[in-house]
Amino acid sequence: MADNISSDWAFRGFCLGVPNQKDYDIFKRLISEVLPSYDCNTLVLLIRYRYQFKSHPKVSDREPLTESQAKEISSLCKENNIRIIPKMNLLGHQSERERGSEQGLLRAYPEFDETPDQESVRYCRSLCPRHPQVKGVVFDLADELIDAFDADAIHVGLDEVFEIGKCPRCRDSANAELFAEWVNTLHSHFADNNIEMLMWSDRLLDSATTGYGEWEASANDTWQMVDSIPKDIIMCDWHYGKRDDYPSIPYFTGKGFRMVVCPWREMDATDALLNFAEKNRNEKLLGVLQTSWCNPGEVARYLCDGDTSVGEIPKLVGDSFKRSMKKPDSKV
């Protein structure tokens, strides 16, 4: 058991996806009953394109949240002293590997694809950050979500970007330049509207020097312009395997970034990450953001009602959440 996990982090968050409509009511119970009981004060809601957008209706994916549901979730969060932060993937994670699996934005605007001539990509498709129309559409969608949730922050994703620098507009520029330019473009828009920006940190880490590998860190040089990224972006530093140390924590705080650490489902790895964070705590290390890459309705059923029929991963995520939010008197 991780006995040294702090109970007084300023940022105590849970990153969850949009529930299916049949799970909407129990998801609301998760917000109103479970999160406050663990002093969870932040909900990062991974929306992608599961929202009924008015600005670009064709972008909406299956079972989208309505505007009234967004306002209801926002109100529930405010009633329970939980900061709601909508999340979109605004570069990578626009599809699965194969053509035909595009999510909302690339399905509606296939011209935004960074790899339009490839039937299959290594992992998932990316937006072209230099397409002349992409900024306008992205800002419309993001601003609509911010308004619907009455949010003061947005999480823009930016993790696991493998498809970059491939199209004719981008191929003659360095990956680091392209990535930093896009981060700064997003940041400038949101900062101008007094909206705080969060992002996954992996593309700003050098896989070779950190030893994290090409998933938790970059092997395609996007990290090289880390010093040109605004320091008021909150870095969400995810690591899902057990290690003796996590060099990204002192790296980012040493560069002046605020950050949170982000575990997933393996309890030993959660303990290792949180204990290392506690031992390396300073004013830049804000706390923890528990991640959940599985069905949010199943996670809610497990945490609300102890439903163990939901499957192994939702249970592991639920237990990791309890550990991440651990209080001094907790037996978890």
Secondary structure, DSSP 8 states (H G I E B T S, - for coil): --TT--S--SEEEEEEE---GGGHHHHHHIIIIIHHHTT--EEEEE-TT-B--SSSGGG--SS-B-HHHHHHHHHHHHHTT-EEEEE---SS-SS-SBTT---HHHHH-GGGBS-TT-SB-SS---B-TT-TTHHHHHHHHHHHHHHHTT-SEEE----S----S-STTTTTS-HHHHHHHHHHHHHHHHHHTT-EEEEE-GGGSBHHHH---TTTSBSSSGGGGGGGS-TTSEEEEE--S--S--THHHHHHHTT--EEEE--S-HHHHHHHHHHHHHT--TTEEEEEE---S-HHHHHHHHHH--GGG-HHHHHHHHHHHHHT--TT---
